Amino acid sequence: MSNNDDITLRDAQQTVDNWIKTIGVRYFSPLTNMAILAEETGEVARIMARRYGDQSFKEGETPNLADELADLLWVTIAIANQSGIDLSEAFMNNLKKKTIRDKDRHCNNPKLTENNNN
C-alpha cells in the first residue's frame, strides 16, 4: 500500500492488527492502550493550545499535528480491535444517531449562526 492510497476503516483495522501481531509482537493491555490514548490526546491538546491558544511553542519544538492525530487514530483502532468493534459499523451508527438527534439543533443555535469571530 503506498502512502497515497485511500483506505477504509476496515482496511485500517486490518492493517493495525497485522502490524501489531507481527512488528508489535502483541496488543498492549486495554488499560495500557487507554493510557496511551490519554497521552496522545494530551499531545494533540498541547499543539492546539500553542497553535490556536495563548501559549507559544518552545524553541526548537517541531509540532506535527497530523502525526499526533494519526497516533490517536492508531490507538483508537487498536482499542476497537481488541474489543471486537467494527469501526465502520460503529461510525455509521454514530452518524445516524447524531443526524437524528441534532437534525435542527445546530442550525437553530444562535452561537453558530451569528457572525462572530470565535
Secondary structure, DSSP 8 states (H G I E B T S, - for coil): --TT----HHHHHHHHHHHHHHTS-S---HHHHHHHHHHHHHHHHHHHHHHTSS----TT----HHHHHHHHHHHHHHHHHHHT--HHHHHHHHHHHHHHHTTTTTTT-HHHHS----
